[in-house]
């Protein structure tokens, strides 16, 4: 069984998520673990805006990431 290779974005929070997603795809990663910082993920906003989770997931999927 092949294990997915993912990256936690906490050390990369200074890079906008849309750019980091492109880099992760180029690096051949399988997915990203979004940190609660920068524009990567905001729990409070996600609780207020039901679309936010779908938007983040869609960004990842468009770049073949989980």
C-alpha positions in Angstrom: 0.0 0.0 0.0 1.4 3.4 -1.0 1.1 6.1 1.6 0.2 9.6 0.4 2.8 12.3 0.8 1.4 15.5 2.2 2.7 18.8 3.5 1.5 20.7 6.5 1.4 24.3 5.4 2.3 26.0 8.7 5.9 26.7 7.7 4.7 28.1 4.4 2.0 30.4 5.7 3.8 33.4 4.2 3.0 32.1 0.7 -0.6 32.6 -0.4 -2.5 29.3 -0.6 -3.2 29.5 -4.3 0.5 29.7 -5.0 1.5 27.1 -2.5 -1.1 24.7 -4.1 0.6 25.1 -7.5 4.0 24.5 -6.0 2.7 21.4 -4.1 1.4 20.0 -7.4 4.7 20.7 -9.1 6.6 19.0 -6.3 4.4 15.8 -6.8 2.7 15.9 -3.4 -0.6 14.1 -2.8 -2.1 16.6 -0.5 -1.8 19.5 1.9 -2.7 19.8 5.6 -4.0 23.4 5.8 -2.8 25.4 8.8 -5.0 27.9 10.6 -3.0 30.9 9.6 -2.5 33.4 6.7 -5.1 32.7 4.0 -4.7 29.0 4.3 -7.6 28.3 6.7 -9.7 30.2 9.2 -11.9 28.2 11.5 -14.1 31.1 12.5 -14.7 32.1 8.9 -15.4 28.5 8.0 -18.1 28.3 10.7 -19.7 31.5 9.4 -19.4 30.7 5.7 -20.4 27.3 4.6 -18.9 27.9 1.1 -15.4 28.4 2.5 -14.8 24.6 3.0 -16.0 23.9 -0.5 -13.8 26.6 -2.0 -10.7 25.3 -0.3 -11.5 21.7 -1.2 -12.1 22.8 -4.8 -8.8 24.6 -5.0 -7.0 21.5 -3.9 -8.9 19.2 -6.3 -8.3 21.5 -9.3 -4.6 20.9 -8.6 -5.0 17.1 -8.0 -4.4 17.4 -4.2 -6.3 16.2 -1.2 
